[in-house]
């Protein structure tokens, strides 16, 4: 038998008002998914704790740099 050609649905000629509306929704969903990722929250929390500890030590012992410099002379 003879093969009949495939029939395609006609495309709509009406354009959407803003073609980026779908892209904005996708970008927003990706951002929310990334921010609410538990692994990212864990890494962020550990980094912030380390930064606060380092800042605390720098403010408590401001002359540590001079002490380390003296130890490096030996």
C-alpha positions as CSV (number, residue, x, y, z in Angstrom):
1,X,0.0,0.0,0.0
2,X,0.9,3.6,-0.5
3,X,2.3,5.6,2.5
4,X,0.2,8.6,3.3
5,X,2.1,11.8,4.3
6,X,1.9,12.8,7.9
7,X,-0.5,15.6,8.6
8,X,0.7,18.4,10.9
9,X,-1.5,20.8,12.8
10,X,-1.4,24.3,11.5
11,X,0.6,26.8,13.5
12,X,-1.2,29.7,15.2
13,X,-0.5,33.0,13.6
14,X,-1.3,35.0,16.8
15,X,1.8,36.0,18.7
16,X,1.8,36.4,22.4
17,X,2.1,39.9,23.9
18,X,5.3,39.1,25.8
19,X,7.3,36.1,24.6
20,X,9.6,36.2,27.7
21,X,6.8,35.6,30.2
22,X,7.4,31.9,30.2
23,X,11.2,32.5,30.5
24,X,10.7,34.7,33.5
25,X,8.6,32.1,35.3
26,X,11.2,29.4,34.5
27,X,14.0,31.6,35.8
28,X,12.0,32.4,39.0
29,X,11.3,28.7,39.6
30,X,15.0,27.9,39.1
31,X,16.0,30.6,41.6
32,X,13.6,29.4,44.2
33,X,14.8,25.8,43.7
34,X,18.4,26.8,44.1
35,X,17.9,29.0,47.2
36,X,15.8,26.3,49.0
37,X,18.4,23.5,48.2
38,X,19.3,21.9,51.6
39,X,22.9,21.3,50.5
40,X,23.4,25.0,49.6
41,X,21.9,26.1,52.9
42,X,24.3,23.8,54.8
43,X,27.4,25.1,52.9
44,X,26.2,28.7,53.5
45,X,25.6,28.2,57.2
46,X,29.1,26.6,57.7
47,X,30.7,29.4,55.7
48,X,29.0,32.1,57.7
49,X,29.9,30.4,61.0
50,X,33.6,30.2,59.9
51,X,33.5,33.9,58.9
52,X,32.1,35.0,62.2
53,X,34.6,32.9,64.2
54,X,37.5,34.4,62.1
55,X,36.1,38.0,62.6
56,X,35.7,37.3,66.4
57,X,39.3,36.1,66.7
58,X,40.6,39.1,64.7
59,X,38.8,41.5,67.0
60,X,39.8,39.8,70.2
61,X,43.5,39.4,69.3
62,X,44.5,42.3,67.0
63,X,48.3,41.7,67.4
64,X,48.3,38.1,66.2
65,X,49.9,39.2,62.9
66,X,52.9,40.6,64.8
67,X,53.2,37.5,66.9
68,X,53.2,35.2,63.8
69,X,55.8,37.5,62.2
70,X,58.0,37.1,65.2
71,X,57.6,33.3,65.1
72,X,58.5,33.2,61.4
73,X,61.9,34.8,62.1
74,X,63.2,31.7,63.9
